Each structure stands twice: as C-alpha cells, then as structure tokens.
C-alpha cells in the first residue's frame, strides 16, 4: 500500500519521485532554475542535438518551445527542428519503430520525465554512467542498473569507473556494493562545463514537463499575497460586525 502511495505521489507531485527513491546512491542536487531562460535555451539546443535522435517530446510542439523560450523562428527552424519542417508539429524522435530490436526497449518519451522522476534524478542519471564491459554498449549507470542505452555524452564527459565499498549485512556476510563513480578518461569538457551542460538539459526537461510552471509559480505568489491582504480586511470587518455582540 505504501509503495502504491509513493508511486502516485511521484506522478502527481513535481519532483515527487525523490520520495520513492529506493536504496542506492543518493541523487545529486541539480540546482536548476526554471526562470533562467538562457539555461532553458541551452538545454533545448543540447537536447535536440544529443537526445532527440532517440527520445521524443511528443506532448510538446516546436512553436510552443520557441515562444516560451524566446527563440526566433529562423533559429528554431535552422538549428532545432530535425524531424519536421512544420513549427506546429509535435516534437518526435528520429528513431524508427523497430528500435526495440536495437536496444531491447523502445526509448521512452521524455516530455513528463521530470515530473515523474524529478529533476535531481535526470541530473544524476546523466552524471552516473560508468564503464562496464559486461553490458552490450560497454556502459552501465549508477542510478539505473543494466540500462539498455549507449552513453552518447561520453565524448563530452569522458569515461568513469565504478567505486565499490564493503558492506556487511545483519547476518555478518560482507559483500562489495557499488557506491559511486570516479573519472577514468577525460572528455572534451571540463567537469564544470559538463555539470552546466547536464543541468541545462535537466532544466529544459523540467520546463517540458510543465511549460506553464514558471507562470503558475508567479501567479501563486500574487494570489497568496492577495489572500493575506484580504484576510486582514476580512478580520477587521468581522470585528466591526461583532463588536456590539461582545
């Protein structure tokens, strides 16, 4: 029953998946900012160039992204639209229908991933790949074991190796447990540059999961302030009505 409740919370509450995280390495804090338009623009660019070949954003349209992120139409059509020539089209991947035969699973749509899993999960996932010769693509992931995808960002980050530690269970048996990753070979980006790169993608996916989020939060602040001011006048009015009774 508890597990079902946590799953529902993960879907309904933004970032709620962090509540349902099972035993394993803690998620890294993404530190994203949905109001940072430049970060969202970079995230859109990087997602389209590195992720959209396999993953779609089928619940979002190109022209909505351009409008919300202040991207000129010419720039959108030239650099961000790889699977359609129509700005009003939904963002779908270039992956053919038989992708299951390639990867074992169809690459998931990522429109709502940030709402389902949380931004910290996306950020951590993109930093959690490590070399594993036992896997078909030569890599595994600290936060999603035995995943069926290649690490397309390896040229940017470089390769990492797994770090293990000894863990003793209640019965006294000691075993090696995966606890983290550490650099093995460098990539074309410095660690700081790669951190910003994956943070921008996580931020963009936070936007795709709820494009109206920034506006909703702003409206929420004004509504809360209005209710607080209204409460003061309502309280004073109540005292005026009841002063003769008391």
C-alpha positions as CSV (number, residue, x, y, z in Angstrom):
1,X,0.0,0.0,0.0
2,X,2.8,2.4,0.9
3,X,4.7,1.6,-2.3
4,X,1.5,2.4,-4.3
5,X,1.1,5.7,-2.5
6,X,4.7,6.7,-3.2
7,X,4.2,5.9,-6.9
8,X,1.1,8.1,-7.0
9,X,3.0,10.9,-5.3
10,X,5.8,10.6,-7.8
11,X,3.4,11.2,-10.6
12,X,1.2,13.9,-9.1
13,X,3.8,15.9,-7.2
14,X,6.6,17.7,-9.2
15,X,9.9,16.1,-8.3
16,X,7.9,13.6,-6.2
17,X,9.9,10.6,-7.4
18,X,12.6,11.6,-4.9
19,X,10.2,10.4,-2.2
20,X,10.1,7.0,-3.8
21,X,13.8,6.5,-4.2
22,X,14.8,3.0,-3.2
23,X,18.0,2.1,-1.6
24,X,21.1,3.2,-3.5
25,X,23.3,6.2,-4.1
26,X,21.5,9.5,-3.2
27,X,20.6,11.7,-6.1
28,X,22.8,14.7,-6.8
29,X,21.2,18.1,-6.4
30,X,20.6,19.7,-9.8
31,X,20.2,23.3,-8.7
32,X,18.1,24.2,-11.7
33,X,16.1,27.4,-12.2
34,X,13.0,27.3,-14.4
35,X,13.2,31.1,-14.7
36,X,16.7,31.1,-16.2
37,X,15.7,31.5,-19.9
38,X,19.3,31.2,-21.1
39,X,19.7,27.9,-19.4
40,X,16.5,26.7,-20.9
41,X,17.6,27.8,-24.4
42,X,20.9,25.9,-24.0
43,X,19.1,22.9,-22.7
44,X,16.7,22.9,-25.7
45,X,19.7,23.1,-28.0
46,X,21.6,20.3,-26.3
47,X,18.6,18.1,-26.0
48,X,17.8,18.4,-29.7
49,X,21.4,17.8,-30.7
50,X,22.2,14.9,-28.4
51,X,18.9,13.3,-27.2
52,X,16.2,13.8,-29.8
53,X,17.6,11.2,-32.1
54,X,16.2,8.6,-29.8
55,X,13.9,10.4,-27.3
56,X,10.8,12.4,-28.3
57,X,8.8,15.1,-26.5
58,X,5.5,14.2,-28.1
59,X,3.3,16.3,-25.9
60,X,5.0,19.5,-26.8
61,X,5.1,21.5,-30.1
62,X,8.1,23.2,-31.6
63,X,6.4,26.6,-31.8
64,X,5.4,26.4,-28.1
65,X,9.1,25.9,-27.2
66,X,10.1,28.8,-29.4
67,X,7.5,31.1,-27.9
68,X,8.2,30.2,-24.2
69,X,12.0,30.2,-24.5
70,X,12.2,33.4,-26.7
71,X,13.8,31.5,-29.6
72,X,13.5,33.3,-33.0
73,X,11.6,31.3,-35.6
74,X,14.6,31.3,-38.0
75,X,16.8,29.9,-35.3
76,X,14.2,27.3,-34.4
77,X,13.8,26.0,-37.9
78,X,17.6,26.1,-38.7
79,X,19.0,24.5,-35.5
80,X,16.3,22.8,-33.5
81,X,13.9,21.1,-36.0
82,X,15.4,17.8,-37.2
83,X,12.3,15.7,-37.6
84,X,9.8,18.1,-39.1
85,X,9.5,21.2,-41.2
86,X,6.3,22.4,-39.5
87,X,6.7,24.6,-36.5
88,X,3.3,23.5,-35.1
89,X,4.3,19.8,-35.2
90,X,4.9,17.7,-32.1
91,X,8.5,17.0,-31.2
92,X,9.1,13.4,-32.1
93,X,12.4,11.5,-32.3
94,X,14.0,10.2,-35.5
95,X,14.1,6.7,-34.0
96,X,12.4,4.1,-36.3
97,X,9.6,1.8,-35.0
98,X,11.9,-1.2,-34.8
99,X,14.2,0.4,-32.1
100,X,13.2,-2.3,-29.7
101,X,15.2,-4.7,-31.8
102,X,18.3,-2.5,-31.3
103,X,18.0,-1.6,-27.6
104,X,15.7,-4.2,-26.2
105,X,13.3,-1.5,-25.3
106,X,11.7,1.5,-27.1
107,X,13.5,4.7,-25.9
108,X,10.9,6.4,-23.7
109,X,9.3,9.8,-24.4
110,X,10.8,12.3,-22.0
111,X,8.1,15.1,-22.0
112,X,7.0,14.2,-18.5
113,X,10.1,12.6,-17.2
114,X,11.0,15.5,-14.8
115,X,7.5,15.3,-13.3
116,X,7.7,11.5,-12.9
117,X,11.3,11.1,-11.8
118,X,12.3,14.5,-10.6
119,X,14.9,16.9,-11.9
120,X,17.6,15.6,-9.5
121,X,17.2,12.2,-11.0
122,X,17.7,13.4,-14.5
123,X,20.8,15.4,-13.5
124,X,22.2,12.4,-11.5
125,X,21.4,10.0,-14.3
126,X,23.4,12.0,-16.9
127,X,26.4,12.0,-14.5
128,X,26.1,8.4,-13.4
129,X,27.4,6.5,-16.4
130,X,30.4,4.2,-15.9
131,X,32.4,1.7,-18.0
132,X,31.1,-1.8,-17.7
133,X,32.4,-4.4,-20.2
134,X,29.7,-6.8,-19.4
135,X,27.0,-4.6,-20.9
136,X,26.2,-4.6,-24.7
137,X,27.1,-0.9,-25.0
138,X,30.0,-1.1,-22.6
139,X,28.4,1.2,-20.0
140,X,26.1,1.0,-17.0
141,X,24.5,3.6,-14.8
142,X,24.7,4.2,-11.1
143,X,21.1,5.2,-10.9
144,X,19.5,2.8,-13.4
145,X,21.3,-0.5,-13.4
146,X,21.6,-2.5,-16.6
147,X,20.1,0.2,-18.8
148,X,19.7,-0.6,-22.5
149,X,21.2,2.6,-24.0
150,X,24.6,3.8,-25.1
151,X,26.3,6.8,-23.4
152,X,26.1,9.3,-26.2
153,X,27.6,12.0,-24.0
154,X,30.9,10.1,-23.4
155,X,32.9,12.3,-25.8
156,X,31.9,15.3,-23.7
157,X,32.3,13.9,-20.1
158,X,34.8,11.1,-20.7
159,X,34.5,7.7,-19.1
160,X,34.1,7.0,-15.4
161,X,34.9,3.9,-13.5
162,X,32.8,2.4,-10.6
163,X,33.7,2.7,-7.0
164,X,32.8,-0.1,-4.6
165,X,32.8,-0.5,-0.8
166,X,32.5,-3.4,1.6
167,X,29.0,-3.7,3.2
168,X,28.1,-6.2,6.0
169,X,24.5,-7.4,6.2
170,X,22.8,-8.3,9.5
171,X,23.8,-11.9,9.2
172,X,27.5,-10.9,9.1
173,X,28.2,-11.5,5.4
174,X,30.3,-8.9,3.7
175,X,29.9,-8.1,0.0
176,X,31.1,-5.4,-2.4
177,X,28.5,-2.7,-3.2
178,X,28.6,-0.1,-5.9
179,X,28.8,3.3,-4.1
180,X,29.8,5.8,-6.7
181,X,31.9,6.7,-9.8
182,X,35.1,8.5,-10.4
183,X,36.8,9.8,-13.6
184,X,38.8,7.4,-15.7
185,X,39.4,9.1,-19.0
186,X,38.8,12.9,-19.8
187,X,36.3,14.2,-22.3
188,X,36.2,17.4,-24.3
189,X,34.5,19.3,-21.5
190,X,35.9,20.1,-18.0
191,X,33.8,18.8,-15.1
192,X,32.4,22.3,-14.5
193,X,31.4,22.6,-18.2
194,X,29.7,19.2,-18.2
195,X,27.9,20.0,-14.9
196,X,26.4,23.0,-16.6
197,X,25.6,21.0,-19.7
198,X,23.6,18.4,-17.9
199,X,22.0,20.9,-15.6
200,X,20.7,22.8,-18.6
201,X,19.2,19.6,-20.1
202,X,17.6,18.8,-16.7
203,X,16.2,22.3,-16.5
204,X,14.8,22.1,-20.0
205,X,13.1,18.8,-19.2
206,X,11.7,20.4,-16.1
207,X,10.1,23.0,-18.4
208,X,8.8,20.4,-20.9
209,X,7.1,18.5,-18.0
210,X,5.1,21.7,-17.2
211,X,5.6,24.6,-19.6
212,X,3.4,26.9,-17.5
213,X,5.3,26.2,-14.3
214,X,7.2,29.5,-14.1
215,X,4.0,31.4,-14.8
216,X,2.0,29.3,-12.3
217,X,4.5,30.0,-9.5
218,X,4.4,33.7,-10.2
219,X,0.6,33.8,-10.2
220,X,0.7,31.7,-7.0
221,X,2.8,34.3,-5.2
222,X,0.4,37.1,-6.1
223,X,-2.7,35.0,-5.2
224,X,-1.1,34.2,-1.8
225,X,-0.3,37.9,-1.2
226,X,-3.9,38.9,-2.2
227,X,-5.4,36.3,0.2
228,X,-3.2,37.6,3.1
229,X,-4.3,41.2,2.5
230,X,-7.9,40.1,2.1
231,X,-7.7,38.2,5.4
232,X,-6.7,41.4,7.2
233,X,-9.7,43.3,5.8
234,X,-12.0,40.3,6.4
235,X,-10.8,40.1,10.0
236,X,-11.3,43.8,10.6
237,X,-14.8,43.6,9.0
238,X,-15.6,40.7,11.3
239,X,-14.6,42.7,14.4
240,X,-16.7,45.6,13.2
241,X,-19.8,43.4,12.7
242,X,-19.4,41.6,16.1
243,X,-18.3,44.5,18.3
244,X,-21.8,45.2,19.6
245,X,-22.4,41.5,20.3
246,X,-19.4,41.2,22.6
